[in-house]
Amino acid sequence: MSDSNTEGAEETGAAVAVAEAPEEAVKETAAGGAEVDVEELENEGDIAADYIEGLLDIADFDGDIDMDVEGDRAMVSVVGATLDELIGEKGEVLEALQELTRLAVHRATGERSRLMLDIGGFRDSRRKTLTKLGAEAANEVKKTGEVKPLNPMTPFERKVVHDAIAAAGLRSESEGEEPNRYVVVHPAD
């Protein structure tokens, strides 16, 4: 065999070896330091998107579905012109749809899902409002030095507020029972 043929055979052999090698999961590190399997999260997003698409078809709603992986969660967003009915007055319909979607993912994968569903940009807008609320509450506690309880919130809302308070250098915790669970902001020790 000539050198060029040997090189070609080696390249082909290498390609075969790569093709036959088992695929390793793509792992990334989330903010908390935990490893995240991006392929699994993308699979969750695909399952959720199919489920949501089916619901949109049944309810005769138009909407486009976007999927992403953010941190250690699959993110599925539905965007369209008339989706207010799928959000509800304070996001309660969206919360219910998210739980149903998580159940559909769990049923398909056998794993608990932390998937986040957004409809019509509601969560993104709410995140901005809650980040501002958390920062304002933290500033008030810094000034007064007194513990400040906030109004009851959903788990998503509390997480956003906890993050904003932590970014301001203070401590917070959740108290109470669902659906009346709320954030309490504590002064720095």
Buried (B, 14 or more C-beta within 10 A) or exposed (E): EEEEEEEEEEEEEEEEEEEEEEEEEEEEEEEEEEEBBBBBBBBBBBBBBBBBBEBBEEEEBEBEBEBEBEBBBBBBBBBBEEBEEBBBEEBEBBBEBBEBBBEBBBEBEEEEBEBBBBBBBBBEEBBEEBBEBBBEBBEEBBEEEEEBEBEBBBEBBBBBBBBBBEEBEBBBEBEEEEEEBBBBBBBEE
